[in-house]
Amino acid sequence: FRIPTSLAVGAVAHVEVLPRWYLKTEFALGKGQVHETKSAPTASNYGFNEWVTHTAWAVGAGHALSDRWSIDAEYRHARYDSFVHTSARPGSSAVVETIRDAPTVRDYALTLNYRF
């Protein structure tokens, strides 16, 4: 699967643990454009391309470099709602398989932030 576009709205909480150092957590709700494709000329084909709801959470730490600049490191986990689609034999409408999926995306980020 691919998720080329994802949009979310969330809340972030910061807790200062040392001067200029903080821990942060985030929770968000959103939608992502999920692409799944299969092309097997003799077996079956499908193409799924829809916006799917997801929840995301993140944890991390940051350091305030100045009053306006900070740097954050975080781990983010996004879980997409499950969905079902089917595949068909090429040249036919006969269903060959039913696919159930619920993509999960995990990533790490290092960000440089500027506060306006």
NORVEN-V285082 format. One record per pair of residues at least 4 apart in sequence whose ideal C-beta (glycine too) atoms are under 7 Angstrom apart, sorted by sequence separation. I is the first residue (numbers start at 1). J is the second residue. D is the distance in Angstrom with one decimal. If there is no record, write none. Layout:
BEGIN
i: {I;I}
j: {J;J}
d: {D;D}
END
This chain:
BEGIN
i: {17;40;65;88;17;40;65;88;89;16;17;38;39;64;65;88;15;38;63;88;89;14;15;38;62;63;88;37;62;86;87;14;37;62;87;13;86;12;13;36;60;61;86;87;35;60;86;12;34;35;60;84;85;11;59;60;84;10;11;34;58;59;84;10;58;10;33;34;58;82;83;9;10;32;82;8;9;31;32;56;57;82;8;9;31;56;81;8;31;32;56;80;7;31;80;6;7;30;54;55;54;79;6;29;30;54;78;5;54;78;5;28;52;53;3;4;52;77;3;27;3;4;26;52;76;26;1;2;25;75;76;1;25;1;74;24;48;73;23;24;22;46;72;22;46;46;71;72;21;45;20;44;45;70;20;44;69;44;45;69;10;34;68;68;8;24;32;38;41;44;44;46;36;34;1;3;1;3}
j: {21;44;69;92;22;45;70;93;94;22;23;44;45;70;71;94;22;45;70;95;96;22;23;46;70;71;96;46;71;95;96;24;47;72;97;24;97;24;25;48;72;73;98;99;48;73;99;26;48;49;74;98;99;26;74;75;99;26;27;50;74;75;100;27;75;28;51;52;76;100;101;28;29;51;101;28;29;51;52;76;77;102;29;30;52;77;102;30;53;54;78;102;30;54;103;30;31;54;78;79;79;104;32;55;56;80;104;32;81;105;33;56;80;81;32;33;81;106;33;57;34;35;57;83;107;58;34;35;58;108;109;35;59;36;109;60;85;110;61;62;61;85;111;62;86;87;112;113;63;87;63;87;88;113;64;88;113;89;90;114;56;80;114;115;56;72;80;87;90;96;97;99;101;103;101;103;103;105}
d: {5.6;5.9;4.2;5.9;6.3;6.8;5.9;5.7;5.4;4.8;5.7;6.7;5.3;4.8;6.2;6.1;6.1;6.1;6.4;6.0;5.4;4.7;5.1;5.1;5.4;5.5;6.1;6.9;6.4;4.7;5.1;4.9;5.0;4.0;5.0;6.6;6.8;5.9;5.3;4.2;5.5;5.9;5.2;6.7;7.0;5.5;7.0;4.6;6.7;5.2;2.8;6.3;5.4;7.0;6.5;6.5;6.9;5.5;5.9;6.2;5.0;5.8;5.2;5.5;6.4;2.7;5.5;4.8;4.2;6.2;6.2;6.3;6.9;7.0;6.7;4.0;6.3;4.7;5.9;6.3;5.7;3.8;6.3;6.5;6.6;6.7;6.6;2.8;5.6;5.5;4.0;5.9;5.2;6.8;4.5;6.1;5.9;5.7;5.1;5.7;6.1;5.3;3.8;5.8;6.8;4.3;7.0;6.7;6.8;4.5;4.4;4.5;4.8;4.8;4.5;6.0;5.6;5.4;6.4;5.2;5.6;6.9;6.4;5.9;5.4;4.2;6.0;4.4;6.9;5.6;6.5;6.5;5.3;4.8;5.3;5.2;4.6;5.2;5.4;6.1;7.0;6.1;4.9;5.2;6.8;3.8;5.5;6.4;5.5;6.1;6.0;3.9;6.5;4.8;4.4;6.3;7.0;5.7;5.7;5.9;7.0;6.5;5.8;5.0;5.9;6.9;6.2;6.2;6.0;4.0;6.1;6.8;6.7;6.2;6.9;6.7;5.2;6.4}
END
